[in-house]
């Protein structure tokens, strides 16, 4: 398949960190960008949700960061909730 060259502008620190992470897992930056681009084509859009949190979610996020209004739950509670033995 023919290749094309493009130029993009990225935040320098994010770019450097991403390259380090990709290098660690044995992938080049170009390979990762090609994979992302292919997923956009396959999904006919972004391969993940890109939404702005609503008021309820923002409130929950704020409370979680502040450590307020938390509910303690155990693994057993989760199993019962999901009906798992």
N, C-alpha and C positions, 0 to 999 in steps of 0.2 A: 504494500500500500504506500503511495507517495506520502512524503512528509512535508510539512510546511513549517517555516520559522516564524516565531512571534515574539513580541517584547511585552512584558508586563511590569508594572511597578508594584512592589511589595514593601511592607514594613520591614526594615533591615533586620531587626532583632528576631522577629517571627520567622523570617526566611532562614536565618542562620540556625535557629533552634530546630526548625523543621528539617533542614538538611542533616543536622546531627542525628536526629531521631531516625530519619530514613536510612542514613548510612548504617546506623546500629542494627536495623532490621534487614540490611542488605539490599536496599532499593535506592535507586538514584532519584533525584528530584524530578528529572524528566519522565521517568517511569511512573512516578506517583501522579504527576500532572496528566499524563496520558491515560492512566487508570481513571482518574477523576473525570476527565473529559469523556471517556467511553461510558462511564456510568450515567452521565448527564444524557447522553444519546439513548442508552438503554431504558432509562427511567422516564425519558421525555420531560426532564426537569431536574432539579437538584436531587441528589440521591439521599436526602435527609430533609426533615422538616425545618423550615426557616420561618418561625413565627415569633411575634412579639408576645411576651407573657401577658395574660389578662390580669385584671385587678386581684382576683382571688389567688392566682399563682404568685403575683408579686408580693402579696401580703404573706403568703406561706413562706416564700423565700426569705423575706425580711425577718419573719419570726424564727426561722431556722438559723439564720446567721446570728440573731440575738440570743438564741437559746430559750425563747419564750413560747408558751402555748404548745409544749411538746407532749406527746403521748408515748409512754413507755410500752413497748411491745416485745414479746419474746419470740423465739423461733417456733415454739410450740403454738403460740397464738396464731402465727402465720399459717402453720400447717392446718390448724383447725379451720381457719378462714378459707383455705384452699381445699379443704377436705382431703388432706394428704396424711397418710400414716407414717 
